[in-house]
Amino acid sequence: MEDEILHSAIMTHDPYSLTELIRSDDFIAWVMQPDAANDKKWQAFLDNNPEKRQTVEAAREYVILLAKDTGRDQPTKKQSERMWNAVESKMHEAGDEMPAGDEPKVHSKVVSGWRWIRVAASAALILSIGSVSYWFYYKQGADRMGAVATAEKAVATIQKHNDTQKPMTVLLADGSSVVLQPGGRLSYSEVVNTKRREVTLIGKAFFEIVRNREKPFLVYSYGLATKVLGTSFMIDASEANKEIRVEVKTGTVSVFSINNLDKKGIEEKADKPELDGVTLSQDQTIAFSKESGKITKLNHLANEPGPNMDILKQGFVFDETPVHEVFSTLERAYNVQISYDKVKMGDCTLNATLIGQPFKEKLEAICNALDAEYEINDNIVAIVGKGCK
């Protein structure tokens, strides 16, 4: 009987399950330190196993969240002991409920660092105790409801992956807009955070953020955090590059490294109403080294060639501009299609400066001038109104 159970477990074991992926050094290296070789390998795997794409994306998000929560610091030995004891305790409590072959292998000695995080996260997922970072385990007084809330937050994560050759416009719940360039990945939670707005970016994107002094907006890219209250800026956090670049178009942006911060330190910086760290104003640019964490201010880069970043160079200043030209400008910048009555609106003109305003705010300003209304369905914008005639 024992041999049959063992054979069944071996036969049903999936080396590319969620729990196996987040414990895989090879997978973590691809997510956190991608290069041409491992990217080619994993992309080939996804092409050959399309049914695994959702699992791989979920595992990628867990690894990114773990890196962000820990600030890439390693837990101390004392923390590791306390966390592992908590996990062992939970495992013993749930041990009788686990089906044969599903129980993870547990070693009595304390493990630490990323390997501990992978084991703990795996145990947490299998036992449904709901955490995606080691912080839950050593937090004093954490209860079951806290674990459920954390699990719900992880499940509610939205992931946008631009696998096309053209920009993709992502509209956020607060009205902000993000133009995600080809190959880029953006993730954010549906769960409303009362203190801050947060997204994670891998790749290149242009942000136009609705201003809210009480609720800062943060973008996490590897070990860099970019914080704004409401402005427009570009982040190039491409996987293949050793540096991350942030360029400001309007307003003020602050950037700071989270490599040497624990979770509490990151949250304290994120929740401050003011901008601290290295601050940038209009037309200023910084480079952040992924290896050293050093931030360097650069000369303005707006004149450098960049065909995929037309929106960064677009002024959105309209002076007696025919509406059909205005709509063509928006279509090119945001990769959308705008339908409207060309007879009623085509020859109307617009006087407006829309620099830095999110996509929806631009549409609202234009529709106010045309006595019209708009509706967005995916990348199709329908505008209906009286026009200027």
C-alpha positions in Angstrom: 0.0 0.0 0.0 2.8 2.4 0.9 4.5 1.7 -2.5 1.2 2.4 -4.2 0.8 5.7 -2.4 4.4 6.7 -3.2 3.9 5.8 -6.9 0.7 7.8 -7.0 2.4 10.8 -5.5 5.3 10.6 -8.0 2.9 10.2 -10.9 0.9 13.3 -9.9 3.8 15.5 -8.9 3.9 18.6 -11.0 7.4 20.3 -11.1 5.7 23.5 -12.6 3.0 23.9 -10.0 2.7 27.2 -8.1 4.5 25.9 -5.0 7.3 24.3 -7.0 7.9 27.4 -9.1 8.3 29.8 -6.1 10.8 27.4 -4.6 12.8 27.1 -7.9 16.2 28.9 -8.0 16.0 28.9 -11.8 12.5 30.4 -11.8 13.4 33.1 -9.2 16.6 34.0 -11.2 14.4 34.5 -14.3 12.0 36.7 -12.5 14.5 38.8 -10.5 17.6 38.7 -12.6 16.6 37.9 -16.2 19.0 37.4 -19.0 18.8 36.3 -22.6 19.4 32.7 -21.8 16.9 32.1 -19.1 14.3 34.3 -20.8 14.6 32.3 -23.9 14.2 29.1 -21.9 11.1 30.2 -20.0 9.4 31.8 -23.0 9.9 28.5 -24.9 8.3 26.7 -22.0 5.3 29.0 -22.1 5.0 28.6 -25.9 5.0 24.8 -25.5 2.7 24.8 -22.4 0.2 27.7 -22.8 -2.0 26.1 -20.1 0.7 27.0 -17.6 0.8 30.7 -18.4 -1.6 31.7 -15.6 0.3 29.6 -13.1 3.6 31.1 -14.1 2.3 34.6 -14.0 0.9 34.0 -10.5 4.2 32.5 -9.3 6.0 35.5 -10.8 3.8 37.9 -8.8 4.4 36.0 -5.6 8.2 36.2 -6.1 7.9 40.0 -6.9 5.7 40.6 -3.8 8.2 38.7 -1.6 11.0 40.8 -2.9 9.1 44.0 -2.3 7.9 43.0 1.2 11.4 42.0 2.3 13.1 44.9 0.6 15.5 42.1 -0.6 16.9 42.0 2.9 17.4 38.6 4.5 15.5 37.8 7.7 17.7 37.6 10.8 18.4 34.2 12.4 16.1 35.0 15.3 13.3 36.0 12.9 13.9 32.8 10.9 13.6 30.7 14.0 10.3 32.4 15.1 8.9 32.2 11.6 9.8 28.6 11.0 8.3 27.6 14.4 5.1 29.3 13.4 5.0 27.4 10.1 5.8 24.1 11.7 3.0 24.7 14.2 0.5 25.3 11.5 1.7 22.3 9.5 1.2 20.0 12.5 -2.3 21.4 13.1 -3.2 20.8 9.5 -1.2 17.6 8.9 -4.2 15.2 9.2 -6.1 17.2 6.5 -3.4 16.9 3.8 -3.9 14.3 1.1 -1.2 11.8 0.4 1.7 13.1 -1.6 1.0 16.8 -0.9 2.9 17.2 2.3 6.0 19.3 1.8 9.3 18.0 3.1 10.3 19.8 6.3 13.8 19.8 7.7 14.3 20.3 11.4 17.1 22.7 11.0 16.3 26.4 10.5 16.7 27.7 7.0 17.1 31.3 6.2 17.1 33.9 3.4 15.3 33.4 0.1 15.3 29.6 0.6 13.4 30.0 3.8 11.0 32.4 2.2 10.3 29.9 -0.6 9.7 27.0 1.8 7.5 29.1 4.1 5.5 30.5 1.2 5.1 27.0 -0.2 3.8 25.7 3.2 1.5 28.7 3.6 0.0 28.1 0.2 -0.5 24.4 0.7 -2.1 24.9 4.1 -4.1 27.9 2.9 -3.0 30.1 5.8 -2.9 33.0 3.4 0.5 34.8 3.5 2.8 35.6 0.6 5.6 37.0 2.7 7.5 36.0 5.8 6.4 39.2 7.7 3.1 37.5 8.6 4.8 34.8 10.5 6.7 36.8 13.1 4.1 39.5 13.5 2.9 39.5 17.1 -0.8 38.9 17.5 -1.6 38.0 13.9 -4.8 36.0 13.6 -6.7 34.0 11.1 -8.6 37.0 9.8 -5.4 38.8 9.0 -4.2 35.8 7.0 -7.5 35.6 5.1 -7.3 39.3 4.3 -3.7 38.9 3.0 -4.8 35.9 0.8 -7.7 37.9 -0.6 -5.4 40.8 -1.4 -3.0 38.4 -3.3 -5.9 36.8 -5.2 -7.3 40.2 -6.2 -4.0 41.2 -8.0 -4.5 42.3 -11.6 -1.8 41.7 -14.1 -1.4 43.4 -17.4 1.2 42.0 -19.9 1.7 43.8 -23.2 2.7 41.0 -25.5 1.9 43.1 -28.6 4.1 45.3 -30.7 2.2 48.5 -29.8 1.6 50.5 -26.6 -1.2 49.4 -24.3 -3.2 51.9 -22.3 -4.2 50.7 -18.8 -6.8 52.7 -16.9 -6.6 52.5 -13.2 -9.5 52.7 -10.7 -8.5 56.2 -9.5 -8.6 57.6 -13.0 -4.9 57.5 -13.6 -3.6 56.1 -16.9 -0.5 54.0 -17.7 0.8 53.5 -21.3 2.6 50.2 -21.1 5.1 49.6 -23.8 5.6 46.3 -25.7 7.0 43.5 -23.4 6.0 45.5 -20.2 4.2 44.0 -17.2 2.1 45.9 -14.7 0.5 44.5 -11.6 -1.7 46.1 -9.0 -4.4 45.0 -6.5 -8.1 45.4 -6.8 -8.2 45.8 -3.0 -8.4 49.5 -2.1 -5.6 50.7 0.2 -6.7 53.6 2.2 -3.2 55.0 2.6 -1.5 54.6 -0.8 -1.9 53.6 -4.4 0.7 51.0 -5.6 1.7 49.2 -8.7 4.6 47.0 -9.7 6.3 47.5 -13.1 8.7 45.4 -15.2 9.5 47.0 -18.5 8.8 50.5 -19.8 5.7 52.7 -19.2 4.5 56.2 -19.1 2.3 57.3 -16.1 -0.2 60.1 -15.8 -1.4 60.1 -12.3 -4.5 61.8 -10.8 -3.4 64.2 -8.0 -4.2 63.1 -4.5 -2.0 64.6 -1.7 -3.6 62.3 0.9 -2.9 59.1 -1.0 0.5 58.9 -2.7 1.1 56.8 -5.8 4.0 54.4 -5.8 5.6 52.3 -8.5 7.9 49.5 -7.5 10.5 48.3 -10.0 13.1 45.8 -8.8 14.7 47.7 -5.8 13.5 51.1 -6.8 10.4 52.9 -5.5 9.0 55.9 -7.4 6.6 58.1 -5.4 4.3 60.8 -6.7 1.2 62.7 -5.5 0.0 63.5 -9.0 2.2 64.0 -12.1 3.4 62.5 -15.4 6.6 60.5 -15.8 8.2 57.7 -17.6 9.9 54.6 -16.1 12.2 52.3 -18.1 12.6 49.2 -15.9 13.4 46.8 -18.8 14.6 43.4 -17.7 17.6 43.4 -19.9 19.0 46.7 -18.7 21.3 47.0 -15.7 19.8 50.4 -14.9 16.3 51.8 -14.3 15.6 55.2 -15.7 12.9 57.6 -14.5 12.2 60.8 -16.5 9.7 63.4 -15.3 7.5 65.2 -17.8 5.4 67.3 -15.4 5.3 67.9 -11.6 7.6 66.4 -9.0 8.7 62.9 -8.4 10.7 61.3 -5.7 12.7 58.1 -6.0 14.4 55.9 -3.3 16.0 52.6 -3.0 14.2 49.9 -1.0 17.1 47.5 -1.0 18.2 48.3 2.5 14.7 48.8 4.0 12.6 46.3 5.8 8.8 46.3 5.3 8.2 48.8 8.0 10.7 51.2 6.6 9.2 50.9 3.1 5.7 51.6 4.5 6.9 54.6 6.5 8.4 56.2 3.4 5.4 55.3 1.3 2.9 56.8 3.7 4.6 60.1 4.3 2.5 63.0 2.8 5.6 64.7 1.5 8.1 63.5 -1.1 11.5 62.6 0.1 14.5 60.7 -1.2 15.9 62.0 -4.5 13.4 64.5 -6.0 13.0 65.2 -9.7 11.1 68.1 -11.3 10.1 68.6 -14.9 12.5 67.3 -17.6 14.8 65.8 -15.0 16.0 62.2 -15.2 17.7 59.7 -12.9 19.4 56.3 -13.4 19.1 53.6 -10.7 21.7 50.8 -10.7 20.0 47.4 -10.1 23.3 46.0 -8.7 24.5 48.8 -6.4 21.3 50.6 -5.6 23.0 53.9 -6.5 20.8 56.8 -7.9 22.5 59.2 -10.4 20.9 62.3 -11.9 21.4 62.5 -15.7 21.2 65.2 -18.3 17.8 65.6 -19.9 17.0 62.7 -22.3 13.9 64.0 -24.1 15.7 64.5 -27.4 17.0 60.9 -27.5 15.3 58.8 -30.1 12.5 56.6 -28.8 9.8 55.7 -31.3 7.8 53.8 -28.8 7.6 56.7 -26.3 5.8 59.2 -28.5 3.5 60.0 -25.6 6.5 61.3 -23.6 7.4 63.7 -26.4 3.8 64.8 -27.1 2.9 68.2 -25.9 -0.9 67.9 -26.0 -1.1 71.7 -26.5 -4.0 72.5 -28.9 -4.4 76.0 -30.3 -7.4 76.3 -32.6 -6.6 72.7 -33.6 -9.2 70.8 -35.6 -10.8 68.1 -33.5 -10.0 65.4 -36.0 -6.3 66.2 -35.5 -6.8 66.2 -31.7 -8.4 62.7 -31.9 -5.6 61.5 -34.2 -3.0 62.6 -31.7 -4.8 60.7 -28.9 -5.1 57.6 -31.0 -1.4 57.5 -31.8 -0.3 58.3 -28.2 -2.6 55.9 -26.4 -3.1 53.2 -29.2 -6.9 53.6 -29.1 -9.6 54.0 -31.7 -11.9 57.0 -31.4 -15.2 56.9 -33.1 -17.2 60.2 -33.5 -19.6 62.0 -35.9 -17.2 63.6 -38.4 -20.0 65.8 -39.8 -20.9 67.3 -36.5 -17.5 67.3 -34.8 -14.8 66.9 -37.5 -14.3 70.6 -38.2 -14.7 71.9 -34.6 -11.5 73.4 -33.1 -10.1 73.0 -29.6 -8.1 75.4 -27.5 -6.7 73.4 -24.5 -3.4 72.5 -22.8 -3.7 68.9 -21.6 -0.1 68.2 -20.7 0.2 65.6 -17.9 -3.5 64.9 -17.6 -4.6 61.3 -17.5 -6.4 59.9 -20.5 -9.9 60.2 -19.0 -9.3 63.8 -18.0 -8.2 64.6 -21.5 -11.4 63.1 -22.9 -13.5 64.9 -20.3 -12.0 68.3 -21.3 -12.5 67.6 -25.0 -16.1 66.4 -24.5 -16.9 69.5 -22.4 -15.9 71.7 -25.3 -17.9 69.6 -27.8 -21.0 69.2 -25.6 -20.5 65.5 -25.8 -20.0 62.3 -23.8 -17.6 59.4 -24.1 -17.7 55.7 -23.4 -14.6 53.4 -23.3 -14.8 49.7 -24.2 -11.4 48.1 -24.2 -9.4 50.3 -26.6 -12.4 51.7 -28.4 -13.6 55.2 -27.4 -17.0 56.2 -28.6 -17.8 60.0 -28.5 -21.4 61.1 -28.9 -22.6 64.7 -28.8 -23.9 67.8 -30.6 -20.6 69.1 -31.7 -20.0 72.8 -32.5 -22.6 73.1 -35.3 
